[in-house]
């Protein structure tokens, strides 16, 4: 995760299952790493937090889309 990613990957569409892509999770985990000051040793925690945040985001987006479609 030490390699900085292009921010355009954050705007990639979600997967067909309504879940974040690997690249989206990786980018968010890297952002969390940077926000923590770049301290090593929390890569798994950053990954899991990023995954939770993005899944929640997609669930909210999915719920809004269902409401609009009705």
N, C-alpha and C positions, 0 to 999 in steps of 0.2 A: 504494500500500500504506500510505499514511499514515493512512488512515481505519481506526479500530478496528472490528473485526467483533464481532458477537454470538457468544459462545462456543457457543451452541446449534447453530451450523452444523457444528461438529466432530462432532456426534453424528448427522449425516445419514447415511442408508444409502449404502453404496458403489454404484457404477454396476453395471449388469448384467454388465459385462465383468470385474468384480472389481478395478476400479481406482478410485483416489480421485477424487472430483469436483473440479471447478475450484475451488469454494468451500472445500473442505477444504485443498487445496494453498495457496490464497491465505491462509487463516487461519494455517496452519503457517508459511508464509513470513513473515507479519507477526510471529508469535511469535519467530521467529529474529531478525528485525530488531530487535525490542525487547530480546531477550536480548543482542544485540551493542551495546546502548546507543543505538540509533537512528541509528547512523552511516549516512549516505547512500553510494551508489555500489556496493552489493553486492546490488542487487535481483535480478539474474539468478542469482547464486550462491545467494541465499536460496531462490529459487523452485526451482532444481534440487535443492538439498539437501532441501527439503520434499517434493518429488515422490519422490525416492529413498526417504526415510524412510517415507512413506505407502505406497508400492508394496511395500516390504519388509514393512510391518505387515500389509497385506492378503494377501500371500503366506503369511505365517505363520498368519493367521487361516483362510485357505482350506485349508491343510494340516491344521490341527487339525480343521476341519469334515469333511474327507474321512476322517480317522482315526476320528472318532466315528461317521460314517455306515457304516463297514465293519463 
